[in-house]
Amino acid sequence: YDSFLQITNGTLDVKKLMKTWILHKGFPLVTVVRKGKVISVQQEKFLYHMEPENWTSDASYLWHIPLTYITSSCNFTNAYLLDQKSGM
């Protein structure tokens, strides 16, 4: 925990981020869509097979997903925290 805080200069609430990964069942599916120069990302709970009797509404599940990306117009890695249903 302390190492993450040091690396991010305290700009990332690592404890809050990790709670979303530890307390939520399953894991997120992140979809990336590019339309021209605009890139959007969306998260949803990954479901492979769901029995009707085990179905519960997990629409409120949101993970804090750190994403990094590089574009052709820059020489450095950009960082983005997806902590909502969609963004960018």
N, C-alpha and C positions, 0 to 999 in steps of 0.2 A: 504494500500500500504506500509506504513512504517513498519508495523508489519511483512509483508512478507520479506521485505528487511532485517530486523533484524534477522529473523529466518534463512534465507539462507546466512547470513553474506555477503550480497551484491553480491553473486555469481549468482543470478538468476535475469534477467531483467523482473520483475513482470509486469511492464507497457506493455512491448512488448508481453508477454505471454497473458495478459488479452485482448489486442486489438484483438488477433486472435479469442478469444471466443465472443467478443462483436460485431465485425464488420463483421464476416462471417455469412451467413445465414445457418441454419441447425446445424448439429453437426457431429463429426467424428465417424466412426466405426473403432475400433482398433482390428486387428486380430493378435493373438499370435500363433506362430508355433514352436513346439519343435522337433528337430531332434537330437536324442542322447543328448549330453550335450550342443548343440547349440540352442539358443532361438532367434527367430527373430520376430520383430513386424512390422506391416504395418498399415498405416492409409489411409482412403479414406472417402469421404463424404457419409454419410448414406442416402440412398434413399429408401423410402418405395413404393411410387407410384409417377410416373412422367408423367404429360401430355406432349405430344410432343410439343405443342405450348409454354409450359413454360420451355422447356429444354434450359439450357445454359451450356457452358463448365465450370465446376468448378474444372477442373483438377489442377488448380493452388492453390486451397484452401489447405493450410497447417495450422493445429493448432499446438500450442506448448502445448504438453500434458505431464504433469508430471506423471511419473509412478514409483511405488515402488514395490520391489519384495524381496523375501527371498528365499535362496536356502538351501538345506540340508547341504551344506558344510560351512555355516557361521551362526553365531548367531545374526546377525544384519540385519537391513533393508537397502537394496541398493536403490539408487535413480537414475533415468534416465529421461532425458528430450527428448521426441520424437518431434523434430522440423523439421523433414524431412519426405519424403514419407515412408521410411523404415529405420530400424536400429537395433542395439544391437550388 
